């Protein structure tokens, strides 16, 4: 039996979505979106629903966002705020 560490994700703030990321949508509230072989589970900040099971922290970066199938909250696992995205400026 593995020792599981449970991480509460946080809600994504307005303007925090990176240009190269997307949102995984949990279609069934009783099934995590991601399954791995790690020791960490990630739960929704609003309702505690399991969104990712057995995921190693290095895979749950600031680009990974999950919309909870139970309450609709968009969650992010990153513990640091994501800077608003900017596209490189064109120099002429």
N, C-alpha and C positions, 0 to 999 in steps of 0.2 A: 504494500500500500504506500502510495506516495504522499509526502507532506505537501499540502496545497496552501499557497499564499493567495489571499483574495485581495484584489486591488479595486477600489472604487474609482471608476472613471470620472471625468468632470464634463460639464456641459460646454459645448462649443459656443464661444462668444461671437457676436456679430463682427464681421470683417476679419475673422481669424482663419478663414479657409485658404490654404495654399493653392496656387494656380495649378499645381501638378498632382493634386489629391482628389479623391472622390469619397463618397459616402456608401458604406455597405449597409444594406437594409435587411433587418432581421424579419423574415417573412412569417416565421412561426415562433411565438414567444417562448415556447418550451424547448427550442433548439438553438444553441449558440451559433453565431455566424461563423466563427473560426474555431477549429479544433487543432490542437498541436500535441506535442509530446513533452512539453515543459511542465513546470510546477506551479504556474501562475494562472489564476482565473480572474477575469475582469467583469465587473458588474456595473449596471446602470446607476448613475448618480441619483436619479429621481426615484426609481422603484425597486432597485436591488436585483433586477433580472440578470441572469448570467448571459453576457454577450459574447465572450470568448473564453474557451476552456482549454487549459493545458498549454498556454502560450508563453514562450520565453519573452522576457521584457524587451530584448533587442528587436523583436518583430513588431512590437506595439509602439510604433514611433508616432511623431506628430502628424504624419500623413495618413494615419489610420483613424478613420471616424466611423462610428456605427450608430445607426438610427434604431432605437429600441422598438421591438415589435409589440411590447406591452403598453408603453406610455407615449411613444413617439419622440422622446428626447434624443437629440443627436449628441453623442458622447465622444470624447477623445481621451486616450490613455496618457498622453504626454503630460508630465507634471510641470512643464514650463510653458508659458504662453507662446503661441505662435504669432510671429509678426505678420501684419497685413502683407499680402502678396503684392509684389511689384514686378512688372515685366521690365526687362532691360531696356534702357532708353536707346533710341536710334541716333547715332551720331552721323551727321551729314557732312 
